[in-house]
């Protein structure tokens, strides 16, 4: 119906265009992945990162139902190091996250860094990154610093928690990004939805 996160959708559609490479960090079941697939077109590429076991079958099914051919799915969490981590399973499919400690319901997932994938030519450099990974945003950015310096993608960022928000803002500023709230009337200190533009 087009009403889901309408403001974020509008901002997203302004940032993603034909022929671009878009990374969807925290693809969930594929809403923004599908939207990006249409926006980048046949000449573009979408890479969807999703670690949650219950979300991946839905993500792949939605891509198949929509006959998407310009998208790759990486079944891993984006972080600051390559390896494995525990995944804290929430009662809601949109709020699971990587955890340093193991709970009874947790399971292990692969972790990857964007720098590792791009540096090894497993992926092309991105033009746009959407990052919404339930508190893991700072770790994902730490593992992408070289990619951000080299390719200067625009970043649509949702932060979770005041400390993560502060660290992300400082890191992006240090990397030469200008930060704006998702909507024109919001300040970066009072919102958890940001757009980071390379200067």
Residue pairs with C-beta under 8 A, 6 or more apart in sequence:
2 9
4 31
7 182
7 183
8 156
8 182
8 193
9 35
11 156
11 182
11 183
11 195
12 32
12 35
12 36
12 130
12 156
13 35
13 39
15 128
15 154
15 156
15 195
16 22
16 35
16 36
16 39
16 40
16 127
16 128
17 39
17 40
18 39
18 40
18 41
18 43
18 44
19 40
19 41
19 43
19 44
20 39
20 40
20 44
20 127
20 128
21 40
21 44
21 45
21 46
21 47
21 123
21 124
21 125
21 126
21 127
21 128
22 36
22 39
22 40
22 44
22 45
22 46
22 47
22 126
22 127
22 128
22 129
22 130
23 46
23 47
23 49
23 114
23 123
23 126
23 128
23 129
23 130
23 153
24 32
24 33
24 36
24 46
24 47
24 48
24 49
24 130
25 49
25 78
25 129
25 130
25 131
25 132
25 133
25 140
26 49
26 50
26 130
26 131
26 132
26 133
26 134
27 33
27 48
27 49
27 50
27 55
27 59
27 73
28 50
28 52
28 55
28 59
28 93
28 94
29 55
29 58
29 59
29 62
29 93
30 48
30 58
30 59
30 62
30 63
32 130
33 46
33 48
33 59
33 62
33 63
33 68
33 71
34 62
34 63
34 66
34 68
36 46
36 71
36 128
36 130
37 46
37 63
37 66
37 68
37 70
37 71
40 46
40 70
41 70
42 69
42 70
44 70
45 70
45 71
45 72
45 124
46 68
46 70
46 71
46 72
47 71
47 72
47 74
47 123
47 126
48 59
48 71
48 72
48 73
48 74
49 74
49 76
49 77
49 78
49 112
50 56
50 59
50 73
50 74
50 75
51 75
51 76
51 77
51 87
51 98
51 109
51 110
51 111
52 87
52 89
52 93
52 96
52 109
53 107
54 93
55 93
56 73
56 75
59 73
60 73
63 71
63 73
74 112
74 117
75 109
75 110
76 109
76 110
76 111
76 112
77 85
77 87
77 98
77 109
77 110
77 111
77 112
77 133
77 136
78 111
78 112
78 113
78 114
78 131
78 133
78 136
78 140
78 143
78 144
79 85
79 98
79 111
79 112
79 113
79 136
79 139
79 140
79 143
80 113
80 139
80 140
80 142
80 143
81 111
81 113
81 143
82 111
82 112
82 113
82 116
83 110
83 111
84 108
84 109
84 110
84 111
85 98
85 99
85 100
85 108
85 109
85 111
86 98
86 99
86 100
86 101
86 102
86 103
86 106
86 107
86 108
86 109
87 96
87 97
87 98
87 99
87 106
87 107
87 108
87 109
88 96
88 97
88 98
88 99
88 103
88 105
88 106
89 96
89 103
89 105
89 106
89 107
90 96
90 97
95 134
96 134
97 133
97 134
97 135
97 136
97 160
98 109
98 111
98 133
98 136
98 139
99 106
112 143
113 143
113 144
114 123
114 126
114 129
114 140
114 143
114 144
114 147
115 143
115 144
115 145
115 146
115 147
116 122
116 143
117 123
118 124
118 125
118 126
118 146
118 147
118 150
118 151
119 146
119 147
125 147
125 150
125 151
125 153
126 147
126 151
126 153
127 151
127 153
127 154
128 153
128 154
128 155
128 156
129 144
129 153
129 154
129 155
129 156
130 155
130 156
131 137
131 140
131 141
131 155
131 156
131 157
131 158
132 157
132 158
133 140
134 160
135 160
135 161
135 164
137 157
137 158
137 159
137 160
137 164
137 168
138 164
138 167
138 168
138 171
141 148
141 168
141 171
141 172
142 171
145 171
145 175
147 153
148 155
148 175
148 177
149 175
152 198
153 198
154 195
154 196
154 197
154 198
155 172
155 177
155 194
155 195
155 196
156 182
156 194
156 195
157 168
157 172
157 193
157 194
157 195
157 196
158 192
158 193
158 194
159 165
159 168
159 192
159 194
160 192
165 192
168 194
169 179
169 188
169 194
172 179
172 196
173 179
176 198
176 199
177 196
177 197
177 198
177 199
178 196
178 197
178 198
178 199
179 188
179 194
179 195
179 196
179 197
180 188
180 194
180 195
180 196
180 197
181 187
181 188
181 190
181 191
181 193
181 194
181 195
182 191
182 193
182 194
182 195
183 191
183 193
186 193
188 194
